[in-house]
Amino acid sequence: MREATKGIIAMVAACTIWGLSGIYYKLLDHVPPIEILAHRTLWSCAFFASILFLQGRISVLGQALAERRSLMMIGFAALTISTNWFVFITSIHVGRAMEASLGYYIFPLVAVLLGALAFRERLGKAQLFAVGLALCAVATLTVGLGVPPWIALVLATSFGLYGLVKKGLSVGPVVSVTAEVLLLSPIALGVLWYFHADGHGAFGINWHDSLLLAFSGILTGTPLILFSYATKRVTLATVGLVQYTNPTIQFLVAMLIFREAFSFWHAVAFAMIWTALAIYTTASLRQDRAARRAVVKS
C-alpha cells in the first residue's frame, strides 16, 4: 500500500472519530461539562505522557516548557483548546450539535482570515469571496434565529487561534499537546476535587460512567496521532478536503441521531457555507497544482 493511501486512510479515520465523538459526550450528558473537561484533560495527559515515555522523548517535554516564549505559546494554546473542548461538550449537552458542526465548517475560512491578519498572507479573489459568503451566512442565521450562532463562532475562532499559535511552535504535535494538558492539569485536579469533596463526582459512582470518563484520554489522543501520521504522507490540499468529513458526520449525527431541528434559516446558512467551502477548496487545489508545477519546472 502506498504511503499516500495510508495517509488518506488515517485522515479519514481521525475525522470519523472526531465526527462521531458527539455520541460519546451525549452518553455523559448527565455529567457537568466542566467535570468531563477536567477528566479529558487528566486522562489525555496520562495518555500522551505514556506515549512520550515509551518513545524515550519525555525529556523533550521539559525542554519545551523551559523556554519562556515556548511556555507562553503553549499556555495560550492550552487556553484556546480547552475553550474549544468545553464549548463543544456543552453544545452536545444543550442540544446544539448542529451549530457545533457549523463551527467546524466555518473554521477553515476563519483560519484563512487569521492567517491574513497575523502573517499578512495574501488572499485571492476567490478566497475573499468565500470568507465574505461565510460572514453573510452567519449574519443570515443571526437575523433568522434572532441570536448569533455563538457556539459556532467560538468553536471556529478558538480552533483557528489554536492552529495559529501551533504554527509558531517548533515542537511536534504530541509533545505540544502533552505540555498543554500538563499545564491545565492543576486546574483539572481542582475541579475534580470540588465535585468529589461533597460526593457529587461522577467518577467511581458506577463502572459505566467511570470507564467512559477514563476513555476520554484515548478518544482525544488517537485521532490526533492519526492526523499527525496523515499530514506527513498527504498534501495539505488533501488534508483540507478530507477534513470536511468531521463536520459532515457531526451534522448527520445531529440531524439523524439527536433529531435536532433543521430550520429554513439553517438550510440557507449551511448552503452558503457549503458554497463558500466549495469555492475556497477549488481555489486551494488550483494553487496547490500551480505550486507543484513550479517545483517541477525549477
Secondary structure, DSSP 8 states (H G I E B T S, - for coil): --HHHHHHHHHHHHHHHHHHHHHHHHTTTTS-HHHHHHHHHHHHHHHHHHHHHHHT-HHHHHHHHHSHHHHHHHHHHHHHHHHHHHHHHHHHHTT-HHHHHHHHHHHHHHHHHHHHHHH-----HHHHHHHHHHHHHHHHHHHHHSS--HHHHHHHHHHHHHHHHHHT--S-HHHHHHHHHHHHHHHHHHHHHHHHHTT--STTT-HHHHHHHHHHHHHHHHHHHHHHHHHTTS-HHHHHHHTTHHHHHHHHIIIIIS-----HHHHHHHHHHHHHHHHHHHHHHHHHHHHHHHHHH-
